[in-house]
Amino acid sequence: MDTPALTTYQRHHLRPTYEHHVGHLFPAMVRASQAHVVMLTEQGLIPADRGARLLRGLAELRADTGGAPAFDGTFEDTYYLMEKRLAEACGIPTSELDVQMARSRNDLDAGVFRMLLRDQLLGVLDRVLATGATALDAADRYADVVITGYTHRRPAQPTTIGHALAGYAEALAGEAVAYADLIDQLNTSPLGSCAFAGTDLDISPARVAELLGFGGLVTNSYEAVAGADHLVRVGTLNAQALATGARLARTLMDWLSWRWVTTPGDFTQGSSIMPQKRNPVVLEHLVSMAGATAADAASVLNNVGAAWWEDSNNATTDVQVRLWESNDRAYRFFALLGGFLAEIEPLEPPSREEIVASGATTTAAADALTRHGVPFRAAHSVVGRLVRGGAPDTWTPEGVRAAAEGVTDRLGDDAIGDLIAAAVRPALVLDRAQADGPGAGAVRAQVTVLRGTLDGVAGRLAGVRARLAEADEALDAVAAKAAR
């Protein structure tokens, strides 16, 4: 219900923006303000007693876990709510506050948003790593389960469930590295840039950065406030990662439909009219979630591109909700996909006869001839003639010789025997030695390599969390001491 006292702008912009933002921004603004006041006090820019009063008030705000008040028009946004509540906690009018000395809403908003994105992406990266580990476990278990690999939605070559899942795990490993790099890029502090040109006051931006767990400072104060490349990177990395996962989800839909793997019951919904059906609609939701994340990325990119290279709501306030929702969706996406992968098991993988009848073994048959010195194009032509003459299970040595007439005279008995074996034994792919291929040993070696990549990212993630925990502990201690 609209409050009559609110103006049209307040009702239709300031209030909904406040409602979207306050739960995210208020706690982070309080925390950033604690570090700022500690720095102002240490630098002698405010007297110790005034700093102590502010820090006691900020501690009271931080301890208050009650919900935010409704927007009533007595404050403009979350920042001014914080000032209002801080003045009340300190027992002074807002005119006596020093919390905004040598600071602007511009650099505060930029800093707080980096803090929030940093924390959200740490959670997303946790899920990416967990999903990668799950995919690798399954790849190792099912490295010898032969299936038909497809290209352009047509049977192509024999491969294994393990090979396919190890491939997706490699994509996740690359995405995990990208998320870790992005967290490092985000974790630089713009605080101290003020509106964009800094201040003549003797502040210490490095001290504020240290107390908030930032790894360093943005080099240029204009870029610190105007820059938005990091926001675009968050949206586009989420969109990229979910798009790849959605492609796997579509392939898993086929595997379930063909009964190659089980359908995890925890991830299904029943039919309202067909009692026998259990629908794995979570896979459809994953595809939709990827689409929504791409839309969020496009929104962020369009807003940033529509803004001047300066402080502008287009590239700050107006993209924040899109990225919060993008990060939340990415977190849930990988939780769902990882949980699904953890539960699938082979059910009725395609039989030898089905794989052979699909034509998926014919490339291996042609390769068998080339190992005996037959030129590739000639080998391809011989196998093409054989395919047109019948399914591989019908091929005979006499038929192979007939198919080779006029094409090549290099077919000995060994070459013919290898060709027929390759054509009718898709499980030979398990012995393939190529390091990146579907051979069972190769896949398990790939799993080992990729585990190393994920472990390296996990180590980086632990390092960031340790620095943040150390900074939290240090800020709590110094703020409590200065507040006495």
N, C-alpha and C positions, 0 to 999 in steps of 0.2 A: 504494500500500500504506500503510495507516494506521500511524503511529508509536505504539507502545503507550503512550509516556509522555504523549501529548497527552490532554487532557480532551475530553469530548464537545463542549463549546463551542468548544474550539480546533480540533478536527478538522472540525467542520461549519459553523463561521462564521469564526473568526479566520484559519484557514489559507486557505480559498478566497477570502476577501476580500483577504488579503495577496497571493495569487497574481494576482488580477485587477488590483490597484492598484499594486503595487510598481514595475512597469516604467514607469508613467506618473508616479507621485508622487515617487519617489526623486530623480531628477535635478532636478526642479523644486524640491523641498525643499532640496536642497543649494544651488541657485542663490539661492533666497530667503534662506537662512541666511547666505550670503556678504554680501548687502546688509545684513542685520540686524547682523552683527558689525562691518562697516565703520561703520555708524551708531552702534553702542554705543561703539566706540573713538573716533570723532570727537566724540561727546557727553561723553567722559570718564567713562562709566559703567563701563568696564572698563579696566584698565591697558593700555598699548600692547603690552607684551610678551605678555600673555595673549591680546589680540586677534590679534596676529601668529601665535601658536601655533594658535589656532583657524582662522585663515585658511589657514595652511599645510595643516592637516588637511583642510579643506574642499576646497582645491585638489587634494589627493591623491584625495579621493573623486570629484571631478568628472572627473578624468583617468582614473579606473578604469572602463573600458567593459565589464568582465566582467559576467556575469550575476549576478542577485541570488541570495543563498543561499536554500536551502530553509527553509521555516518549521519551526523545531524547538521552539518554545515558550519559547525564552530571551528573546524580545522579543514585545511585544503586537501591534505593527503596524509600518507602514513608518516612521513617525516614530521609534519607539524603536529600530528597526534603524539609522537614521541616527545617533542618539546613540551607540549601541554601537560602530558603525564609526568615528565621529568620535573617540571616546575612544581607540580603538585606534590610529588614525592619529596622534593627538597624543601618545600614550604616557602617558596619564593615566587615572585611574579616572573613570567617568561622574560621580561626585560632585563633580569639579572643573570640570565644564563650565559655561560661561556662556552657551552659545548660546541657551538658552531664557529668559534674563533679559528681562523686560518683553515676553514673548510667550507665547501659549497655543497649544495644538494647534488651538484653535477658529479664531483669526484666521489662523494659518499655513495650515490646510486651506482656509479660504475664499479666501485669497490665491492659493495654489498652484492651486486649481481654476479660478480666474479666468484665471490665466496659461495653463493648459493649454487651456481652452476658447477663449481668445483666439487661440492659435496654431493650433488645429484649424480655427476658423472662417475664419482668413485663407486656409487651404488650400481650404476649401469655396467661399469667395468667388472665389478664383482660377478654380475650375471653373465657377461660375455665369457669370462674365464671359466665359470662353472659349466656353461653350455659347451665350451670347447673341450673341457675335461670329459664331459659326458659323451660327446661325439667320439673322442679318441678311445674311450673305454669300449664303446660299441664297435668302433672300427677294428680294434684289436680282437674282440670276441668273434666278429663275423668276417674276418679277413679271408676265410675259406668258404664262404657262402656265395656260390656263383649265381649271378643274375644276368639278365640281358640289359646292356647299356643302350641308351637311345640318343639319337641326334635328330633334330627336326621332327620329333615325335614319331620316329620310325626305328625299328630294331636296327642296331648298328654293330656292336661287338660284345662279346662276353666281358663282364667285369665282376666285381663282388660288392656286396653291401659294405664291406669294410673299406674298399677303395673309394666308393662314393662318399662315405661319411668322413673318411680321412681328408678328402678333398674339401668338404665343407669346413672341417676343423682348421684346415690351412687358411681358408678365408677368415674364419674367426680369429685366428692367431694374428693375421695382418690387421684386422680391425682392432684387436686388443692393443697392439703396438700403437695404432693411430689414436685410440682413446687415451693411452698413457701420455703420448706426445701432446695431445690437446690439453690434458689436465696440466701439464707443465707450462704450456703457453698461457693458459688461463690464470695460472697461479703467480701472476706478477701484479703488483699493487699499483693502482692509479691514485691512491690516497695521498694527499699533499698537493695535487695539481690544482685544487680549488676549482674556480669556475672553468679555467683552462690555462691560465697564465701564471699560476703559482702565487706566491705572497712574499712580501719583504720581511715578514716575521721569521725569526730563527727557529723554524720547525725542524723536526727530524722524521721525514717520511720513512726512512729505513727502519726506525724504531717501531713505528706503527705496523709496517709490513712484517717485522719480526714477531710482534706480539699476536698477529692474526694468522701466522703460519704461511705467509706468502714467501715464495722462493727468491723474490727480488722485486725491483721496481720497473715500471714502464719507463723507457728512456726519455721520452718526450712528453711534456705535460699537455700539449695540444692533442696528440694522439691518445693520451690516456683518457681523455674525455670524449673526443670525437670518434675514436676508432671503434669499428664494429666488425672487423674481419673475424674476430674470435666468436662472435655470435653467429655469423654465417657458418663457420666451421662446425659449431655444435649441431645446428640444424641439418647441415648436409651430411655430416658423418652419421648421425642417427638414420637419416633417410637411406644412405648407402648401405649401412649394416642391415637394416630391416628389409630392404629390397632383396638383398642376397638371401636372407633367411626366408623371405616369402617364396623365392624360387624353389628352395628346398621343400617348403611346405607343399607346393603344388606337386612336386615329384613324389612326396610322401603320400599325397592323395591317391596317386596312381598305384603305388605299392600296396596300399590298403585295399583299393578296389580290386586289384589282381590277386589279393590274398598272399602276397609274398611275405608280408609281415603281419603281426597281430595288430588289432585295434585296441589301444589302451582304454579300458573302460572308464577310468577317471576323467578322460578327456572327451567323452561323448555325451550326446543328448538323445533322448528317445523321440519317437514319432508320435504325433497326436492321434494318428489313425492306423498306423501299421505297427503292430506290437512286436514284430520281429526285428525292427530296425534300431540300430544304435549308430547315430550319425556323428562322425568325427569333425563336427563343425568348428572346433578350435582351429583347424588348419585354414578354414575359410576366414575366420577372424584374424588370423595372423596376416593373411594377404591384405585384408582391409586395413589393419593397423599400419602396415607398410605404406599403403596409399595415403592414409591420414598423416603419417609422418613426412611423406614427400610434400604434402600440401602445406604442412607447417614450415618446412624448409623453404618452399617457394614464397610463402608469406613473409618470412624473415628476409629473404633475399630481395623481394620486391620493396619492402619497407625501407630496408637499408639503402637500396638504390634510389629510392624516392627522396632521401634526406640530403640536406647539405652536409658537407664535411665539417661539422661543428656539433656542439650539443644540440640535439633535436629529438623530440619525443618519438618521431618516426623510427629512429634507430635505437631507442632506449626503452621507454615505458611500453610502447606499442608492440614490441617484440617479446617482452618478458614472459607473458602468459603462454605464448606459442612455444617457447623453449622449455618452460616448466612442463607443459603438457607433453611435448616431444620426449623429454627425458623420462617422464613417468611412463609413457607408452613404451619406450625402449626397454625400460626395466621390466615391465610386465611381459613384453614380447619374449625376451630371452628366458624369463622364468617359465613361461608356457612352453616354448620350444624345447628348452633343456629338459623340462619335466616329461614331455612327450617322448623325446629321444631316449630317456632313461628307461622307459617302459616297453618300447617296441622289441619284439623278438621275431626271428624267422618263423614263418608259418608254413606256407607252401611255395617256396621259391620255384622258379620255372625249372622244369625237368630238362634233362639232357635232350630229349626228343623235341621239346618245345623250343629250346634255344637253337638247335640245329635247323628245325623247320622254318624258323624265322629268318634264316640267312645270315645270322650274326657271326657265324664262324668263317665266312668266305674270305674275309681279309686275311685271317691267319692262314688259310689254305694257300692264298696267293703268296704270302710271305714265305711259306714252306718251300715253294718252288724257287724263290729268289735266293734262299740259302744254298741252293744247289747250282747257282750260277745262271739261272734263267733271268733275262732282263725283266725288270719290273713290268713294263707295259705288256710284254709277251705273257708273263705269268697272269696278269690281270685279264688278258683276253682269253686265255685258256679257262680260267675259273668262270669268267662270264659265260662262255659257251656251256660249261658244265651246269651252271645255275639255270640257264634257259632250257636245258635238257631234263632237269629233274632236281628234286631235293637232294642234299648231300648224302643222306642215308642210302640213296640209290646208286651212288657213284661207284664205279669199278675200275680196276687198272686198265681194262680194255677201253672203257669209256673215256678215261683220261687221255689215253694215247690217241684216240680218235679226235678228241677235242683239240689236241696239240698239232694235228696235221696242218701244215701250211703256216703255222705260227712259230714253232720252235722244234728243233731236233735234239734238244739237250735234256730230254727227260729219261733218266735211268730209273731202274726199279726203286732205288732208295728215295728218289725225289717223289715218285708217285706214291709210295707208301707213306711218306711224311705228309704229303698233300691230303690224302684221304684221312689220316689220323687227325690232322688239324681240323678238318671239316666236320668230323663226327665226335670229337672229344673236347667240348668247350672247357672242361675242367683243366685242360693243359695250361690255361691262362694262370692257374695258381702257381705254376713253376716259372713264370716269366721273370727273368732276372733284372730287367730294367728298373733302375732305382725309383723312378716316379710312377711305375706302372702298377697293375693290379695283382701281381704275384703276391702270394700270402706273406712270404718273407719280406718283400719290398714294402708292403703296406705296414707291417709291424715295425720296420725300420723307420718309415715315415712317422708313425705314431711317436716313436722315441724322439725324433728330431722336433716334432711339433710340441711335444710335452716340454721340451727344453725352452722353446719360445714362450709358451704360456707361463712357465715357471719364472722366466726372466721378467715378464711383465708383472707377475704376482709380487716379485721382489721389489719392483719399482713402486707398486701400489702400497706395499707395506711401508716403504720408506716415506711416502707422502703422508700416510696416516700417522706414522711415528712423529714426523715433524709437526703435524697439526696437533697431536696430543700433547707434545712438549710445549708448543706455543700456548695451548689452552691452559695448561698447568702453570706456566710462567705468568700469563696474564691474570689468572685468578689470584696468584700469590702477590704480585706487585699491586694489583688493584685493591686487594684486601688490606695490604700494609699501608697504602697511601690513603685509604678511607678512614683510618683510625683517627 
